């Protein structure tokens, strides 16, 4: 416990010389005007007490040690994680309200099914640094990159249809995913883009610009179109995947979507390096406590004897 302890202010040890000097040259002069034999009495009853002498010096030494501030460097490092840095980009537009996507639960909306599958995906990817982007008429970062799958799953569970508007700003959502990942130092960065519609015609963000942003940051995009093939733009999703180095998928039902996420789960992993940190652990409270206890005991016994 006390290995590798050092003092922040070692020069305070010189105070010990001051106290030693005072013990020899600063003798207490007792008044003897009213009680001429007081000095002799105190000498016999107090000064001769070896125990009080011991307590006094224990107090002095312990206080000086506390002033010297004994500390210890406590290094710690987060375990390196072999995994991706992933931006999950989810379509929350009005069209995600369609039902019948899951045959085992025909009344569940597409978005409900997606949330369940995505939460399961997050739970399994414990070594990945995952963030979340939600889009509709506009896009926003719902969660920054985090290793905490519990927090991320909680955010996913609280998402709802229409929270970003009714329409589908598909290209803008890609750019938002790039913004989420661009500060990352990981060698493997991917966007998993899920949508069930076409990009809103009046959305002015160009697709080529979004793809160029991803290519510049070396981000692979894995677009997933859900629903029937005519409900989303297959051609554009294939283009996004091909130009970014990813792969496009289509899922007509919940079972197919689940298999797609399982396939993505098998992607090659790369090492994410974490920083080493250290903090100072202070131990001055131990000598300070000893000094306080011995001082109180010294004063108690001295006053009792007097």
Secondary structure as UniProt FT lines:
FT   TURN            3..4
FT   STRAND          6..7
FT   HELIX           10..14
FT   HELIX           15..25
FT   TURN            36..37
FT   HELIX           38..42
FT   HELIX           43..47
FT   HELIX           50..67
FT   STRAND          70..77
FT   STRAND          81..82
FT   STRAND          85..91
FT   HELIX           94..97
FT   HELIX           103..105
FT   TURN            106..107
FT   HELIX           110..124
FT   TURN            126..127
FT   STRAND          129..135
FT   STRAND          139..146
FT   HELIX           149..157
FT   TURN            161..164
FT   HELIX           170..181
FT   TURN            182..183
FT   STRAND          189..195
FT   TURN            201..202
FT   HELIX           207..216
FT   TURN            217..218
FT   STRAND          219..226
FT   HELIX           229..231
FT   HELIX           234..244
FT   STRAND          249..251
FT   HELIX           254..264
FT   TURN            265..266
FT   STRAND          271..272
FT   STRAND          276..282
FT   HELIX           284..305
//
